[in-house]
């Protein structure tokens, strides 16, 4: 994948993750970063479980969004807002 494709998929995945997991507003740059890292986390996690959501854009976005939800859950668990 090209860098632009990775950024677009990361942005969409991070945005979807932030929509599903309320309580985290990281902005557009934060959503892109969380989405890109979430893609790696989701891919790793699904690889361990033997799950595949597809090989195209939709599969990458869903995998990234689920990984982003996991990351947002962990961030909110460790860094609770007062």
ChimeraX attribute file (.defattr): number of C-alpha atoms within 10 A of each C-alpha:
attribute: neighborCount
match mode: 1-to-1
recipient: residues
	/A:1	5
	/A:2	6
	/A:3	8
	/A:4	9
	/A:5	11
	/A:6	17
	/A:7	16
	/A:8	15
	/A:9	23
	/A:10	27
	/A:11	24
	/A:12	21
	/A:13	32
	/A:14	35
	/A:15	23
	/A:16	20
	/A:17	28
	/A:18	22
	/A:19	14
	/A:20	14
	/A:21	17
	/A:22	11
	/A:23	13
	/A:24	17
	/A:25	13
	/A:26	15
	/A:27	11
	/A:28	13
	/A:29	13
	/A:30	15
	/A:31	24
	/A:32	23
	/A:33	18
	/A:34	29
	/A:35	35
	/A:36	26
	/A:37	20
	/A:38	29
	/A:39	26
	/A:40	17
	/A:41	21
	/A:42	24
	/A:43	20
	/A:44	14
	/A:45	16
	/A:46	16
	/A:47	11
	/A:48	9
	/A:49	9
	/A:50	8
	/A:51	10
	/A:52	12
	/A:53	13
	/A:54	12
	/A:55	8
	/A:56	8
	/A:57	11
	/A:58	13
	/A:59	13
	/A:60	22
	/A:61	27
	/A:62	21
	/A:63	26
	/A:64	30
	/A:65	32
	/A:66	26
	/A:67	28
	/A:68	33
	/A:69	25
	/A:70	18
	/A:71	20
	/A:72	23
	/A:73	17
	/A:74	11
	/A:75	12
	/A:76	13
	/A:77	10
	/A:78	9
	/A:79	9
	/A:80	8
	/A:81	8
	/A:82	3
